[in-house]
């Protein structure tokens, strides 16, 4: 997910999800179990930006989350600092809960 800035007075975001998550020929419920948590995770980041909880500094070395300033991890690939960052903990933590609430609501549970 990227924050594209304000365009015509509206804040814009782009979410790109790898198409391999939506494997053709796989049962729809299985595809949704892969896709929806990823989408929910990225939408948590959108919420963080919209509520001014998350702010990226122009130096690309730090960010602010809920009033505290953090250094950006050097890499997003297998980096414990990335997975332990508070904005990612919130997004990963909420993703499956949002998916579960959606799926239960969809199925009338």
Secondary structure, 3 states (H helix, E strand, C coil): CEEEEEECCEEEEECCCCHHHCCCCCCHHHHHHHHHHHHHHHHHHHHHHHCCCEEECCCCCEEEECCEEEECCCCCCCCHHHHHCHHHHHHHHHHHHHHHHHHHHHCCC
